[in-house]
């Protein structure tokens, strides 16, 4: 597997900042992976045509103009065939070396990846799209508990007037504390809990030919602390 990230000591160096950042443990890291790999991922996704979409009433008012791949394990073959750099990059983020970086960064020592990319993988948002503020589902089909989110943005020359910023909200204070624009090769990592309210609730104002692309990986533990993690689906917030 090609090594696209080199500073594995960075996790331990940034552990204090990560765990003490507000409103919940998080960090933003720019120029995260090899820029050539990030550019290849962008161009492959720009040409990719096998996107899934959830038309259900459950999400239609909260998850607008959002497309994704994979939608099941079999659909990964489309990525492998048409977007090999993306496919390999996703699997790299589940590699043991990268998992160890995340363990050092977050302090979650028993962290494991998800090779099926359930709910994650590649996301594309069209103009007018949004994702309402929410707390994510916290268990998967294997009954593992989700405790960490990793996002990598792949949008060259993104302009702030196009909106699309990821917002991190303070649940107690009911206010946005971080507004993170989806800039090219920018990684965002944050711990999932009942307090981790986030989303990009302002509809995209980009031109029709521009889309917001990201890779999303979710990480799990086998044995959660049940005093902290109760099983739940996504919880939408209107604050």
N, C-alpha and C positions, 0 to 999 in steps of 0.2 A: 504494500500500500504506500502510495507516494506521501511523503511528509510535507504538508503545506503550512505547518505551524511549528516554529522552532523554539520559542522561549518558554520551555516547560517549567522553569523556575519562577515564572511570573505569577503563577497561582499562589504560591506560598508568600511571595512578596506582597501581594495585594489582598491577602486574607483579612487583615485587620480593617482595611477600607471597605471591603465588600460586606463584612458582617455588621459594620457600624453605619453603613449608608442608610438613609431614610428615604421613603417611609417604611421600607422593608429591605432586607439585604439585596443589593443589586450593584451592578457595575456596567459602565459603557467603555468599550475598548475600540479605538479607531485603528485603521490599517491592520486588521486582525490577522488575515491570512495572506499568503503570497498573492500579490495584486494580479499577476497573470492568470492565476487560477480563478480568482474572483471575476475577472473580466470574461473568461471563458464560460463560467457559470451563467453570467448575465446573458451573453449572446445565445447560449444554448436554450435558455428559458424563453428568450424573446422569439425564437423560432419554433418552440415546442407547441404542439396542437392538441395533445391528449389530456386536456384539463377536465377535472370533475367540478361539480357544482351542487350545492345542497339547496333545493327549492322549497324545503318544508316550511310550513307556517311557523314552526318553532323558532327558526332563526331569521325569517325573512325581514323582520324589522330591526334586527340587531347586527346581522352579518350580510351586508349589501355589496353586490358586485364582487364577491370573493370566489376565487377558483383555486383548486388545489390538486396535487398529485403527491403520493398515491391515495387512492380511495379504498384499496384493499391490497393484500400482499401481491397478488397477481399483476396488478397495474404497475408495479415497480419495473416490469420488463420493458415498458415503454420508455422509462427513463434510461435504462441500461442501453437500449438500442439508439435512442435519439438524442440523449443528453448524457453521454458517458462521464463527462467531467463533474456534472451535478451528482450523478449516481455515486461516483467514487468519493466525492467530497462528503456527501451525507454519511456514507459508511465510515469514512475517516473520523467523523465526529462521534462515532460509537466505538472507536478503537480504544484499546486499553491505555495507551499513552495519553490520549486526550481525556479519557475518563479520569486518569490520575491527576491531570492538570485541574479538572473541575473539582475533584475531591479536595485538593490542596487549597483551591480558591474559596470554596464554600464551607469547608469543614464537614461536609457530609461524606463520611468515610466509606459507607456501604453503597454508594451510588452505582447504579447500573443503567445501561442504555436500552434502547428499544429498536431492534433491527427491522421491525415492521413499520416504524414511523407513524404509529397510530395517532391520527389527528394532526400530525406534523408533516414534515417533508418539505414541499415547495408550495409557496402561497403567491398568488397574483391578485392584485386589487385593481379594478378598472376605475376610471374617472367616475366620481359620484359615490364610490364605495366607502364603506366605513365598517368599523367593528366596535360595537357599543362597549362601555365599561363593564367589566365582568371579573369574576374569579373563576379560574379554569376548573374543569372536571379533575378529580384527583385520584382516579384509579382506572386501570385499563382492563382489557378483556382477559388478561392473565392474572387479574386480581393483585397486581402490584400497585403501590401507591406512588403517585407522581409528586415530586418534591422540587423540581428545578426546570426552568425554561431557558433555552438558548436560542437567540435569534441572530441571524446574519443578514444584513441588508445588502442588496446588489443593484443599487440605483445610481448610475452615473449622473452627475450634474443635477441632482435634485434641488429644486428651489423651494424655499420656505413658504412662499405664497401658494404652493400647491397643497399645503397641509399634509396630512398623513402621518403626523408625529405620534409616536407611542407616548401615552400619558400614564404616569404612575401616580396613584392617588393615595392620600393619607385617609384611611377609613375613619379614624376618630375625629380628625379636623375637617373632614369632608372638603378637601381641596387638592388640587393637582400640585404636586411638588416637583415633578420632572416632566419636561416635554422634550422628547428625544426624536429628532428628525431622522428619517430613514436614509442616511447618507451611505454612499458606496463603501463597502468593506467595513462597515461599523457593526460590531457585535454588542448585543445586550444580553446580560445574564441576570436572572433574578430567582430568588427562592419562592416557591409556591406555598401559600398558607391561606387561611381565611381572610387575611389582611391584604393580600396582594392584588388589589383592584387595579386593573390596567385596561387599555384598549386604545384605538385611534378613532374616537367618536365623532370627529369633525369630518364630514365627507370630503373626499379628494377633490381638489380644484385643478387638477392637471389637465393638459390637453388630451384629447381622445386617443392620440397615438402613444401616449405615455402610460405605463402601468407601474405599479409599486410591487417589486419583487423581493421576496425574502425566503431564506431557509429557516425552518423551525424544527428544533429537536427538543424532546421532552425526556427527562431522566427520572428514574424511579428508585424505590427501595423495596425490599421484600417484606421486611417486618417493621411497619410504622409504629410510632408512638400513638396509640389510640386515644390518648388524652388530647392530642393535637389534631390528628387527622381522622375525621369522620368521613365515610364514603359519601360522595356527592357528585352530581352532574354539574355542568356549568351554572353559575349563578350570575344573572344579569343585574347590574346596578344602575340606578338613576339618581345620581347625587350631584 
